Amino acid sequence: MDVLAEVLRVSGARGALGVVLKAGGLWGQWLDSYPGAALHLVSRGTVWLHVAGEKPLEMRAGDAVLLSPGTAHGMASGPGVTMGSCDREAAVRTVADGGALHLGSSPARTEVITLHYEQDPEVSMPVLSSLTRPMHVAAGENAQFGRTVELLTAELTQPLFGATAAVNSIVDLLLVQFVRAWLARHPEERAGSWLGAMRDPVVRDALARVHARPEHPWTTESLAAATRVSRATLSRHFRSALGQTPGAYVEQWRMNLASVRLRDTDEPVESISGAVGYGSPHAFSRAFRRARGVAPGEYRSLVRG
């Protein structure tokens, strides 16, 4: 079970091309908080990234950075450049026309591709929102990621038949490859986030089993036995990596699966309760009300409007 891919699938993490930025001379732009995560790819030149509470980060061609949802930040030609506010209307028109947003003066010596990622609001699995700091991957740290960035750049530079579908697929692939590259190269920054927990072999093994068989009647004891560690060891690793008990995580994941099925299918509540690991609809309804504040049937009516 590829836990990362499964969680991204269920959480509805989907990417979209934002703005292709071309800039030259002295320039700077401050970007107000965006509801989704932002991945900036520097395809040419140098960019200075500014995030409140962080030192300015110099990014060179081939570098990429992922920012958690709602992170206000700025990009500029230097560390001390005054940044103007983003012209959102111009950016929207640029995306619609398939062109590039130009800043500063000609000739353009810097190019940045911005991608946006959003998650299903009904799924409470903080894959992207758990990031406490910008995730930076430098050029050359991951050859596979670099090749995919080159492919995206080629599709944007010389769009052919089916370019929109190709770009959308590449954008989704880049998120997975970026996270892989960051986890492999930045062990000191991994702790304290859901993504960082993927580097703990005990937690990763346990999560793989839960995600592969959410309908199984998992307990902390049975999950510990399946991963061949003691109950105390499993609990300690979960608290350290995720800040919650194994049982709490299992219930959270089941509620996520149930929420999506209640909204997107017409399956009876009885069928959903068994599919997500509850022996009776009553037990499922009690757990669902505890997690979402309403009964399953009422939740289905509310989210469908």
N, C-alpha and C positions, 0 to 999 in steps of 0.2 A: 504494500500500500504506500503510494507516494502521498504522504500527509499534506505537504505543502500544496500540491496540485489539487487534492481533494477539497481542502479548505478554501482555496481560491475559487474553485468551481461552485461550491455551495454558497459561499459568501457573495457570489455574483461579481467578483472583482473583474471589471472590464475596463479596457483602456481606450482612449481616443486621442487622435492627433490634436495637439493644441496649436501652438504658433511656431512657425519657422522664423527665427529672428536673424536679421543680417544687420551688422552695425560696424561703424568705422569712426575714427577720430575719438573725441571725448563724448562719452554717452553714459547714461544711467537711467534705470527705470525701477520704481518700487512697485511690487505686486502685492495688492491687498490679499487678505486670506481667501483662499479658494476652498470650497467644500470638499474636494477630492484631493488625493495625493498628487504631487507633481514630480515628474522625472525629467530633469534637464540633461540633454546630451550635447556636449560641445563638439561640433564636427570640424571647426576650423578656428584658429586664433586662440585668444585668452579671455577669460571672463572672471570677474571677482564676484563671488556670491556673498551676500550680506544677510544674516539671520540674527534677530534679536537674541542677545545672550551668548552669541558665538563669535569667535574671531573671524574676520573676513577670510574666505577661502579662495585661493587662486586655483582656477580650473583651466587646464590646457586641452588642446585637441585630443579627443579620445576619452576624456574624463566624463563621468556621469554622477549625478547626485539625486537621491530620492528624498523628498520632504513629506512629512506626515500631513494629513488633511488639516486645513485651517492654519497652516504656517505662513505668516506674513514674511516676505523676504524681498530682496532686491538684487538686481544684477547690474554691473557697471564695468566700465573699461579700466577702472583702477580702484584701490582701496579707499580713497578719500573723495571720490567723485560725488557731487550732489545729484540725487536721483529724483526725477520727476515721477508723477503718478502715472499709472498705466491707463492708456486710452482703450477701455474695453470695447467700445463701439468699433474703433478702428481694427482691433484685434479680431472681433467677430467677422467683420467684413473681409478681412484678409483670409481667414480660414475658409469662409464661404467661397471666395474667389480662387482659392488654391494658390495664392501668392505668398510672399514673405513680408513680414513687418520690418520696416527699415528705421533704424535709429542712428543718431549722430550724423556724420558726414561721409561722403564718398571719397575713396572707394571703400567698400565693406571688407574688413579684414577679419571679422569674427562672425561665426554662424552658430546658432544654438537651436536645437530642436526640442520643443517642450511637449511632453506627453502627460495626459491627465488620467487618473485612475479613480474610480468610484467603487464602493461596495454596497451590497444590498442592505438598506437600513433595517430590515427585519432580522438580520443575522448578527448576533452580538459576539462575533469572534474578531477581536481587534488585531487582525494581521497587519494592517497598515497604520491604523490609528494608535497602535501601541508604541510607535517609534518616538523616542524622546529627543533624539538628535538627528541631524541630517545624516543620511547614509551615503558615503562617498566611495566610489570605485575609480581608481586612477587608470589611465590608459595603460594597456599592456598587462593588467592584473589578471585578465581572463580572456584568452584568445577567442573562445566561442562567442562571448558577449560582444567582443569587438567586431567579429565578422557579421553578426546580426545587425549591429549599428550601421555597418557599411552597406548592408542589404537595404535597410530602411532608407538610408541616404540616397542610394541609387534609385529606389522606387519614387522618391520625392523629386529627384532631379530630372529623371526621364520617365515620367509616368506612361505606362502602356495599358493595353486592354486589361481590365480586371485590377487596376492599381488600387482602387479603394478597398477591395476585399483583401488584397495582399498586404496593404498597410495595416489594416485592422488586425490581421493575424500576427504580423510582426510585432505590433505594439503589445499584444497580449503575451507573446513569447518573451519579449524583452524584460517584462516584469519578473518572470520566473528566473531567467538567466541572470538578471541583475542581483536578485536576492541570493542566488547560489554563489555568485562571485563575492559578494559582500561577506557572507557567512564564512567563506573559505579563507578570506584574507584579513578579516578584522575580528579576531577572537576576543580582544580586549573590550570591544564595544557590544558584545552579543548579549550580555546579561541583562535581565530585567524586561525583556520583551518576548512576545510570542515567537517571533522569528528566532531570537537567540536560544529559545528552548529547544529548537531543532538540533542544536549541537550537543545536547545532553543525551548520550546513548540510552540511558535508562528511560528518560521521558519520551524520547523519540520512538523507542520500541513499544512502549505502552500506548502511545497515541496511535501508532500504526494499527495496533490490535483493536482499539476502540473504534477507529474510523472504518476499519474493514468489516467489523461486525457490531454495529451500534445496537442491534436487536438482542445481543447476548446479555444475559443477566449479570453484568459486571458488578463486582464488589471490589473494594480495595484489596481484599485477600486474594480473590481469584485473579485479579489483574497482576498482582505481585507474583503469584505463582506462575502465571503465563510468561512473565518477563524474567523469571528465575532470580528474583531478588526478594528480600524480606519486606513485610508490610511497612515496617518503620523506614526502610531505605527508600521505598517507592514514595511514601508520603513526604519524606525529607526532600527528595529531588523535585517533586511537584511544587512544593512550597517555595523552594529556592528559585526554580525556573519560571513558574507561572503565578506564584502567589496564591495558590488555591489547592484544595485537596483533590485527589484523584476522583472521588465521588462527585465533587462539585463540577469538575470538568466534564465528566460523563453526562451529567444532567444538562449542563449548558449546551453541549453538542447535540444531544437528543432534542432539546427544545428548538435549536436552530433548524434541524432537519424537519421537525414537525411544523414549524412556522411556515417554512417554504412550501411544504406539501399542502397545508391548509389553505394557503393563498393561491397556489398555482394549479391545484387539482380538485376534483370533486370526490375524492376518496372519502368514505365514511370515517368518522372519528375512530370507530372501533378498529378499522384496518390500520390507520396511522398509528394508533397506540401500540399495536403489536409490532409494527415495523420499526419503531424506535425504542423497543425494549421494555414496554410496560405490560405486565401480565393481565391487566384489566383496564377497561376504559375509565373506571372510577379513579384508579391510581394515576393514570395519565392525566386526567382532568385536574386532579388535585395538584400535581406537579406543574402542569402548564399554568394554572391560575397563580401559583406561587411565583413562577418565573415571569409571566407576562401581565399579570394583574386581572385577567379576564378568562372566562372559560373558553375552550377551543372553538365551540360553535360561534360564540359572540366575536371572538377574534377574527374568524373567517369572514364574518359579515362586515366588520370594521375595516379590514385591510382591502376588501374588495369594493368598498364604498357603496 
